[in-house]
Amino acid sequence: MDGIDELKREIATIAAENLALQFVLTCLVQRIGEAAPSLSKPLLQAYDDAANHAETFSLLGGKQSGHLPETLRIIEAMRSMLIGKDKPQREV
């Protein structure tokens, strides 16, 4: 196996681990919201806050914002999974 194949395998592994954590986090937050309905609003607000931070830093960084637009897209996708909608609310 050459270096490129090894690097591709490592990237795929990191991406899979990251997605697994996103699923676990989203499912955990959903269950917490179901078990304690009074926490639903603050939990959803945490996704809003995270999206706002990613959007702000992305706009401030402009073309040098790197992965921040993708970060915002992922946060929006996680929120959509949580609330049962599949369309992100905003994009940069």
ChimeraX commands (.cxc) that place a marker at each C-alpha (Angstrom):
marker #1 position 0.00,0.00,0.00 radius 0.5
marker #1 position 1.44,3.36,-0.98 radius 0.5
marker #1 position 1.28,6.57,1.01 radius 0.5
marker #1 position -1.72,7.95,-0.88 radius 0.5
marker #1 position -3.81,4.83,-0.20 radius 0.5
marker #1 position -2.86,4.93,3.46 radius 0.5
marker #1 position -3.79,8.61,3.68 radius 0.5
marker #1 position -7.16,7.96,1.99 radius 0.5
marker #1 position -7.83,5.14,4.46 radius 0.5
marker #1 position -6.98,7.38,7.42 radius 0.5
marker #1 position -9.20,10.18,6.12 radius 0.5
marker #1 position -12.08,7.74,5.61 radius 0.5
marker #1 position -11.60,6.44,9.16 radius 0.5
marker #1 position -11.58,9.96,10.64 radius 0.5
marker #1 position -14.69,10.89,8.62 radius 0.5
marker #1 position -16.49,7.75,9.84 radius 0.5
marker #1 position -15.54,8.44,13.46 radius 0.5
marker #1 position -16.72,12.03,13.15 radius 0.5
marker #1 position -20.06,11.01,11.63 radius 0.5
marker #1 position -20.55,8.39,14.33 radius 0.5
marker #1 position -20.03,11.04,17.01 radius 0.5
marker #1 position -22.47,13.37,15.27 radius 0.5
marker #1 position -25.13,10.65,15.22 radius 0.5
marker #1 position -24.57,9.75,18.87 radius 0.5
marker #1 position -24.63,13.40,19.96 radius 0.5
marker #1 position -27.78,14.16,17.99 radius 0.5
marker #1 position -29.56,11.06,19.29 radius 0.5
marker #1 position -28.48,11.83,22.86 radius 0.5
marker #1 position -29.73,15.41,22.61 radius 0.5
marker #1 position -33.02,14.15,21.15 radius 0.5
marker #1 position -33.50,11.68,24.01 radius 0.5
marker #1 position -32.65,14.31,26.61 radius 0.5
marker #1 position -35.24,16.62,25.04 radius 0.5
marker #1 position -37.85,13.84,25.11 radius 0.5
marker #1 position -37.05,12.89,28.71 radius 0.5
marker #1 position -36.99,16.47,29.93 radius 0.5
marker #1 position -39.18,18.61,27.64 radius 0.5
marker #1 position -38.15,21.74,29.54 radius 0.5
marker #1 position -34.65,21.22,28.08 radius 0.5
marker #1 position -35.79,21.05,24.46 radius 0.5
marker #1 position -35.60,24.79,23.90 radius 0.5
marker #1 position -32.09,25.22,25.38 radius 0.5
marker #1 position -30.85,22.18,23.43 radius 0.5
marker #1 position -32.14,23.60,20.16 radius 0.5
marker #1 position -30.70,26.98,21.11 radius 0.5
marker #1 position -27.29,25.34,21.46 radius 0.5
marker #1 position -27.51,24.31,17.78 radius 0.5
marker #1 position -28.56,27.86,16.88 radius 0.5
marker #1 position -25.64,29.28,18.85 radius 0.5
marker #1 position -23.17,26.88,17.22 radius 0.5
marker #1 position -24.52,27.75,13.76 radius 0.5
marker #1 position -24.29,31.46,14.55 radius 0.5
marker #1 position -20.66,31.10,15.62 radius 0.5
marker #1 position -19.72,29.11,12.52 radius 0.5
marker #1 position -21.53,31.60,10.28 radius 0.5
marker #1 position -19.92,34.63,11.95 radius 0.5
marker #1 position -16.40,33.21,11.80 radius 0.5
marker #1 position -16.96,32.10,8.21 radius 0.5
marker #1 position -18.09,35.56,7.16 radius 0.5
marker #1 position -15.22,37.20,9.02 radius 0.5
marker #1 position -12.72,34.86,7.39 radius 0.5
marker #1 position -14.06,35.36,3.89 radius 0.5
marker #1 position -12.19,33.29,1.34 radius 0.5
marker #1 position -9.75,32.21,4.06 radius 0.5
marker #1 position -12.51,30.71,6.22 radius 0.5
marker #1 position -11.44,27.22,5.13 radius 0.5
marker #1 position -13.72,24.53,6.51 radius 0.5
marker #1 position -16.14,26.86,8.34 radius 0.5
marker #1 position -18.85,26.87,5.63 radius 0.5
marker #1 position -18.82,23.06,5.77 radius 0.5
marker #1 position -18.92,23.24,9.57 radius 0.5
marker #1 position -22.07,25.36,9.35 radius 0.5
marker #1 position -23.63,22.92,6.88 radius 0.5
marker #1 position -22.94,20.02,9.26 radius 0.5
marker #1 position -24.41,21.87,12.26 radius 0.5
marker #1 position -27.52,22.63,10.22 radius 0.5
marker #1 position -27.77,18.98,9.15 radius 0.5
marker #1 position -27.45,17.83,12.77 radius 0.5
marker #1 position -30.17,20.28,13.84 radius 0.5
marker #1 position -32.37,19.08,10.98 radius 0.5
marker #1 position -31.94,15.48,12.13 radius 0.5
marker #1 position -32.87,16.54,15.65 radius 0.5
marker #1 position -36.06,18.34,14.69 radius 0.5
marker #1 position -37.00,15.96,11.90 radius 0.5
marker #1 position -36.51,18.32,8.97 radius 0.5
marker #1 position -34.10,17.68,6.18 radius 0.5
marker #1 position -33.51,21.15,4.72 radius 0.5
marker #1 position -30.81,23.38,6.25 radius 0.5
marker #1 position -32.02,26.82,7.27 radius 0.5
marker #1 position -29.01,28.76,6.00 radius 0.5
marker #1 position -25.74,28.39,4.20 radius 0.5
marker #1 position -22.62,30.51,3.73 radius 0.5
marker link #1:1,2 radius 0.2
marker link #1:2,3 radius 0.2
marker link #1:3,4 radius 0.2
marker link #1:4,5 radius 0.2
marker link #1:5,6 radius 0.2
marker link #1:6,7 radius 0.2
marker link #1:7,8 radius 0.2
marker link #1:8,9 radius 0.2
marker link #1:9,10 radius 0.2
marker link #1:10,11 radius 0.2
marker link #1:11,12 radius 0.2
marker link #1:12,13 radius 0.2
marker link #1:13,14 radius 0.2
marker link #1:14,15 radius 0.2
marker link #1:15,16 radius 0.2
marker link #1:16,17 radius 0.2
marker link #1:17,18 radius 0.2
marker link #1:18,19 radius 0.2
marker link #1:19,20 radius 0.2
marker link #1:20,21 radius 0.2
marker link #1:21,22 radius 0.2
marker link #1:22,23 radius 0.2
marker link #1:23,24 radius 0.2
marker link #1:24,25 radius 0.2
marker link #1:25,26 radius 0.2
marker link #1:26,27 radius 0.2
marker link #1:27,28 radius 0.2
marker link #1:28,29 radius 0.2
marker link #1:29,30 radius 0.2
marker link #1:30,31 radius 0.2
marker link #1:31,32 radius 0.2
marker link #1:32,33 radius 0.2
marker link #1:33,34 radius 0.2
marker link #1:34,35 radius 0.2
marker link #1:35,36 radius 0.2
marker link #1:36,37 radius 0.2
marker link #1:37,38 radius 0.2
marker link #1:38,39 radius 0.2
marker link #1:39,40 radius 0.2
marker link #1:40,41 radius 0.2
marker link #1:41,42 radius 0.2
marker link #1:42,43 radius 0.2
marker link #1:43,44 radius 0.2
marker link #1:44,45 radius 0.2
marker link #1:45,46 radius 0.2
marker link #1:46,47 radius 0.2
marker link #1:47,48 radius 0.2
marker link #1:48,49 radius 0.2
marker link #1:49,50 radius 0.2
marker link #1:50,51 radius 0.2
marker link #1:51,52 radius 0.2
marker link #1:52,53 radius 0.2
marker link #1:53,54 radius 0.2
marker link #1:54,55 radius 0.2
marker link #1:55,56 radius 0.2
marker link #1:56,57 radius 0.2
marker link #1:57,58 radius 0.2
marker link #1:58,59 radius 0.2
marker link #1:59,60 radius 0.2
marker link #1:60,61 radius 0.2
marker link #1:61,62 radius 0.2
marker link #1:62,63 radius 0.2
marker link #1:63,64 radius 0.2
marker link #1:64,65 radius 0.2
marker link #1:65,66 radius 0.2
marker link #1:66,67 radius 0.2
marker link #1:67,68 radius 0.2
marker link #1:68,69 radius 0.2
marker link #1:69,70 radius 0.2
marker link #1:70,71 radius 0.2
marker link #1:71,72 radius 0.2
marker link #1:72,73 radius 0.2
marker link #1:73,74 radius 0.2
marker link #1:74,75 radius 0.2
marker link #1:75,76 radius 0.2
marker link #1:76,77 radius 0.2
marker link #1:77,78 radius 0.2
marker link #1:78,79 radius 0.2
marker link #1:79,80 radius 0.2
marker link #1:80,81 radius 0.2
marker link #1:81,82 radius 0.2
marker link #1:82,83 radius 0.2
marker link #1:83,84 radius 0.2
marker link #1:84,85 radius 0.2
marker link #1:85,86 radius 0.2
marker link #1:86,87 radius 0.2
marker link #1:87,88 radius 0.2
marker link #1:88,89 radius 0.2
marker link #1:89,90 radius 0.2
marker link #1:90,91 radius 0.2
marker link #1:91,92 radius 0.2
view
